[in-house]
């Protein structure tokens, strides 16, 4: 595998031209309730309204369309059952490129169907994510299919960074941008775009208290393994990869702070988004709201909160939004 350099701001401008017409430009809207509560102007980037239900389409489309034509024609393959799998399946079918998403027998039927409906071939192999990954490796080695990872890839990061360009256009004097964080592709991309135009802007990553791999890795000074635990923010699960090449370094160098939110706070934020803003947001997508409501963003100034996804089981969502909110810790 060739060692590729880290993405630079120019790659993000190139990504924007590449994915134009394949993704939608999502709205940035002021939120009056959160602004009043925080005492500063707060805007929401409604990226959960992106096609396929998450921002992942930006990076997937950019990585796919950036492959040279012969390589692309042989197809793409991935082991993601979540938002990246959905995004890649859709981007590939739109581009007329074969896509195979590998998953284990344990993946629930509704996830399998969702990915199939987006136009990908689903291959069920073995009983673990490792078995699925072995099939991905085999397809890549034997058939030359391109293996695209969900975050640690220069073109994926550049694609996610196009969100940053939109934020700068819509709110040039932004001061703080609050971004959900797992493997760091989203945060690295946005940070690269925003800081290159406005070095004084603050970039804050938010993740769940339990199983926060990037947070633990930043503390350790290198990528480390953490135990995976269930969370309402299921799209934030998983490690950063011990052989991480891009996202760890970019997050370490560009990001001002990483804060952690509890499961109760995430539930409150899903409920808040629905009741106050009429937005259906999944747990991972709501962590920025959770952090602001918990008072974890210090001296926020003009703030943007990125809502990153909406793929939540709607029965689960109904339960959460009809539950009782936890008490606020702030007056
Ligand atoms: C993948 C994902 C994230 C985290 O993105 P990373 O690039 O892995 O940090 C956040 N929110 C949602 C909805 C996601 O699907």
Boltz pocket constraint, residues with backbone or C-beta under 6 A from the ligand:
constraints:
  - pocket:
      binder: B
      contacts: [[A, 53], [A, 54], [A, 56], [A, 83], [A, 84], [A, 150], [A, 151], [A, 180], [A, 181], [A, 182], [A, 183], [A, 184], [A, 185], [A, 186], [A, 187], [A, 235], [A, 236], [A, 282], [A, 284], [A, 285], [A, 308], [A, 309], [A, 310]]
      max_distance: 6.0
